[in-house]
């Protein structure tokens, strides 16, 4: 009897004869590595032959026989071949409803001691198979820990194509699945009504999730789940830091603001603002019924009964269209006296709008504000020119963000990246407090020197345009004081100061519609 003879029988399709010969060889010399190899490949062929849910017992038994051979770790080939068959079988099991997770658990227990190549395409295929039904698989976390996410191939981090559409990489799916299971918690009773969150496991997983986020910033959803996990640990500040970059990318999705609100359970004003922002977005009404109910409850607490009734009637209307039952809380509200006497509004958009800025402040709070001075305002186009210092100046659109900005105003601005040809996009902008200072503004005082015949003047290094001199009836050698702004002279290619307001005793002059060069 020889390894070669057994192989020839296998290749000829004579598996029963090959098995008999392999078993005899094992009986004679159980520890002979060639005998073990020969038997392993025979069992593998039987395994391959039984890749069908109806052949579970045969498939399982051959896996057990391979396991019992106790092949050394360097016998990778047969295990890798098995990985493909195991993966196929698991996929088959999960294509049959209801999924028999008992069988999946049984196969997982058997293969725990198999010596697969790691990482490898076969090992990644094995993960994909077990991953498919993770949502309802109670043993998923144990499997994922055993499989070890460090074994993903480089290609596993790339998007795949399915039916002509790009889908999320399997690696990103894996980290999300693990996060979901941690958030879901382990059941404390047979029906899963009570669950417990494993905070220690979350703390162990978070550094791995951090590493993924750092290495793959193109993955959109891991920061979202990191924020959720941090919330489970009770760390709102860290949760907010983790969540903000993701939230900015998805800020037009209502649920981003709902989750953001959950970070501030004890700050009712911020929570209220986030709900307002969520409801202000274009979202199908059927998605908003639960949010509207929470919002209505807050409105009732605030005694804003007209607004509360407006939300409640929207809930009733939506649930009626969708043929959904009304929650008992809604029914009880409609029976109360305040509801009967309240007036329904067309909508609550005005209320939402009043709180949107506060919500957006939360979203961008980790981006530093910069102090800039308003140099010129074009009200028709809703554009203002600003200067921060000699290195940063330009213009941006202010409509729907600022109300009637004026030359000389100091603003707190969050910029969205660098400017292009002087044009900047901004995230937030608001008027600065009166005690704020800027390198682009200064007070001046001194003697005015008027240059004839052009009739412009200077107070030391501060330029005074002719119109200010004329309308303020200023004279040469007059003592004046006022406020000046830093300005760049394109013709002379240099920086200087120009007057924006004059204050001389009882004389107060301030122009709102001029812009000039030094």
KABEL-V846002 format. One record per residue. N is the residue number from 1. PHI is phi in radians with two decimals (none if undefined). Layout:
n & phi
N & PHI
N & PHI
This chain:
n & phi
1 & none
2 & -2.54
3 & -1.00
4 & -1.13
5 & -1.13
6 & -1.12
7 & -1.10
8 & -1.12
9 & -1.12
10 & -1.06
11 & -1.14
12 & -1.48
13 & 1.41
14 & -1.65
15 & -1.18
16 & -1.12
17 & -1.16
18 & -1.09
19 & -1.15
20 & -1.04
21 & -1.15
22 & -1.14
23 & -1.17
24 & -1.10
25 & -1.11
26 & -1.19
27 & -1.11
28 & -1.32
29 & -2.45
30 & -1.13
31 & -1.59
32 & -1.21
33 & -1.09
34 & -1.22
35 & -1.16
36 & -1.10
37 & -1.08
38 & -1.05
39 & -1.15
40 & -1.03
41 & -1.27
42 & -1.15
43 & -1.06
44 & -1.08
45 & -1.10
46 & -1.17
47 & -1.03
48 & -1.06
49 & -1.24
50 & -1.99
51 & -1.38
52 & -2.79
53 & -0.91
54 & -1.26
55 & -1.92
56 & -1.00
57 & -1.06
58 & -1.15
59 & -1.10
60 & -1.08
61 & -1.11
62 & -1.26
63 & -1.10
64 & -1.10
65 & -1.11
66 & -1.15
67 & -1.07
68 & -1.18
69 & -1.19
70 & 0.93
71 & -1.14
72 & -1.18
73 & -1.06
74 & -1.41
75 & -1.52
76 & -1.34
77 & -1.03
78 & -1.14
79 & -1.19
80 & -1.16
81 & -1.12
82 & -1.09
83 & -0.99
84 & -1.12
85 & -1.22
86 & -1.10
87 & -1.03
88 & -1.05
89 & -1.14
90 & -1.11
91 & -1.03
92 & -1.07
93 & -1.06
94 & -1.47
95 & -1.55
96 & -1.94
97 & -1.66
98 & -1.31
99 & -1.20
100 & -1.61
101 & -1.24
102 & -1.08
103 & -1.18
104 & -1.10
105 & -1.08
106 & -1.13
107 & -1.18
108 & -1.05
109 & -1.08
110 & -1.19
111 & -1.49
112 & -0.97
113 & -1.70
114 & -1.30
115 & -1.74
116 & -1.30
117 & -1.26
118 & -2.36
119 & -1.38
120 & -2.89
121 & -1.12
122 & -1.12
123 & -1.20
124 & -1.15
125 & -1.09
126 & -1.05
127 & -1.10
128 & -0.99
129 & -1.12
130 & -1.18
131 & -1.16
132 & -0.89
133 & -1.83
134 & -1.10
135 & -0.95
136 & -1.92
137 & -1.73
138 & -1.20
139 & -1.70
140 & -1.07
141 & -1.06
142 & -1.10
143 & -1.11
144 & -1.09
145 & -1.09
146 & -1.16
147 & -1.16
148 & 1.29
149 & -1.09
150 & -1.19
151 & -1.60
152 & -1.20
153 & -1.36
154 & -1.01
155 & -1.17
156 & -1.21
157 & -1.64
158 & -1.75
159 & -1.11
160 & -1.95
161 & -2.02
162 & -2.44
163 & 0.92
164 & 1.40
165 & -2.08
166 & -1.34
167 & -2.15
168 & -1.00
169 & -1.07
170 & -1.15
171 & -1.14
172 & -1.11
173 & -1.01
174 & -1.13
175 & -1.14
176 & -1.19
177 & -1.05
178 & -1.09
179 & -1.08
180 & -1.05
181 & -1.17
182 & -1.13
183 & -1.20
184 & -1.22
185 & 1.41
186 & -1.61
187 & -1.22
188 & -1.73
189 & -2.38
190 & -1.04
191 & -1.69
192 & 1.23
193 & -1.25
194 & -2.05
195 & -2.32
196 & -2.19
197 & -1.57
198 & -1.54
199 & -1.15
200 & -1.12
201 & -1.18
202 & -1.09
203 & -1.11
204 & -1.24
205 & -1.39
206 & -0.98
207 & -1.05
208 & -1.20
209 & -1.17
210 & -1.02
211 & -1.07
212 & -1.12
213 & -1.09
214 & -1.16
215 & -1.39
216 & -2.27
217 & -1.12
218 & -1.28
219 & -1.29
220 & -1.41
221 & -1.61
222 & -0.91
223 & -1.07
224 & -1.07
225 & -1.29
226 & -1.07
227 & -1.06
228 & -1.09
229 & -1.15
230 & -1.11
231 & -1.09
232 & -1.14
233 & -1.44
234 & 1.47
235 & -1.86
236 & -1.13
237 & -1.12
238 & -1.16
239 & -1.08
240 & -1.11
241 & -1.03
242 & -1.22
243 & -1.47
244 & -1.01
245 & -1.03
246 & -1.17
247 & -1.06
248 & -1.13
249 & -1.19
250 & -1.95
251 & -1.19
252 & -1.66
253 & -1.77
254 & -1.03
255 & -1.20
256 & -1.07
257 & -1.30
258 & -1.13
259 & -1.17
260 & -1.05
261 & -1.10
262 & -1.16
263 & -1.27
264 & -2.09
265 & -1.12
266 & -1.78
267 & -1.90
268 & -1.13
269 & -1.21
270 & -1.17
271 & -1.05
272 & -1.08
273 & -1.10
274 & -1.14
275 & -1.11
276 & -1.07
277 & -1.09
278 & -1.05
279 & -1.32
280 & -1.39
281 & -1.44
282 & -1.31
283 & -2.51
284 & -0.97
285 & -1.04
286 & -1.17
287 & -1.41
288 & -1.84
289 & -1.07
290 & -1.19
291 & -1.12
292 & -1.05
293 & -1.15
294 & -1.09
295 & -1.16
296 & -1.06
297 & -1.08
298 & -1.17
299 & -1.08
300 & -1.12
301 & -1.05
302 & -1.45
303 & 1.08
304 & -1.63
305 & -1.22
306 & -1.08
307 & -1.18
308 & -1.11
309 & -1.11
310 & -1.05
311 & -1.18
312 & -1.13
313 & -1.16
314 & -1.17
315 & -1.08
316 & -1.06
317 & -1.09
318 & -1.15
319 & -1.15
320 & -1.18
321 & -1.09
322 & -1.47
323 & 1.04
324 & -1.77
325 & -1.20
326 & -1.46
327 & -1.09
328 & -1.05
329 & -1.06
330 & -1.12
331 & -1.04
332 & -1.12
333 & -1.04
334 & -1.15
335 & -1.59
336 & -1.44
337 & -1.11
338 & -1.04
339 & -1.20
340 & -1.16
341 & -1.61
342 & -1.30
343 & -1.85
344 & -1.33
345 & -1.58
346 & -1.06
347 & -2.89
348 & -1.91
349 & -1.09
350 & -1.11
351 & -1.11
352 & -1.00
353 & -1.05
354 & -1.17
355 & -2.06
356 & -1.10
357 & -1.05
358 & -1.11
359 & -1.15
360 & -1.18
361 & -1.05
362 & -1.12
363 & -1.09
364 & -1.90
365 & -1.16
366 & -1.50
367 & -1.69
368 & -1.13
369 & -1.46
370 & -2.06
371 & -1.55
372 & -2.27
373 & -1.89
374 & -1.41
375 & -1.73
376 & -2.77
377 & -2.23
378 & -1.89
379 & -1.15
380 & -1.11
381 & -1.70
382 & 1.16
383 & -2.15
384 & -2.26
385 & -1.71
386 & -2.29
387 & -2.47
388 & -1.69
389 & -2.84
390 & -1.25
391 & -1.76
392 & -2.32
393 & -2.79
394 & 2.80
395 & -2.60
396 & -2.69
397 & -1.41
398 & -2.00
399 & -1.03
400 & 1.21
401 & -2.07
402 & -2.10
403 & -1.91
404 & 0.84
405 & -1.15
406 & -2.25
407 & -0.99
408 & 1.65
409 & -1.12
410 & -1.72
411 & -2.10
412 & -1.75
413 & -2.19
414 & -1.87
415 & -1.55
416 & -1.74
417 & 1.46
418 & -1.48
419 & -1.41
420 & -2.15
421 & 0.94
422 & 1.52
423 & -1.58
424 & -2.06
425 & -1.66
426 & -2.13
427 & -1.70
428 & -2.48
429 & -2.72
430 & -2.69
431 & -1.20
432 & -1.37
433 & -1.12
434 & -1.13
435 & -1.57
436 & -1.38
437 & -2.00
438 & -2.57
439 & -1.21
440 & -1.63
441 & -2.31
442 & -2.69
443 & -1.50
444 & -2.38
445 & -2.76
446 & 2.95
447 & -1.66
448 & -1.42
449 & -1.96
450 & -1.61
451 & -1.72
452 & -1.70
453 & -1.55
454 & -1.15
455 & 1.17
456 & -1.70
457 & -2.59
458 & -2.41
459 & -2.02
460 & 1.00
461 & -1.75
462 & -1.73
463 & -1.43
464 & -2.12
465 & -1.32
466 & -0.98
467 & -1.11
468 & -1.16
469 & -1.09
470 & -1.20
471 & -1.28
472 & -1.60
473 & 0.95
474 & -1.44
475 & -2.18
476 & -1.05
477 & 1.24
478 & -1.31
479 & -1.46
480 & -2.34
481 & -2.51
482 & 3.08
483 & -2.26
484 & -2.28
485 & -2.16
486 & -1.23
487 & -2.54
488 & -1.76
489 & -1.64
490 & -1.15
491 & -1.12
492 & -1.62
493 & 0.97
494 & -2.65
495 & -1.64
496 & -2.80
497 & -2.03
498 & -2.38
499 & -1.29
500 & -2.05
501 & -2.71
502 & -2.08
503 & -2.36
504 & -2.23
505 & 0.99
506 & -1.50
507 & -1.53
508 & -2.26
509 & -2.23
510 & -2.54
511 & -1.64
512 & -1.99
513 & -2.25
514 & -2.03
515 & -2.63
516 & -2.59
517 & -1.92
518 & -1.31
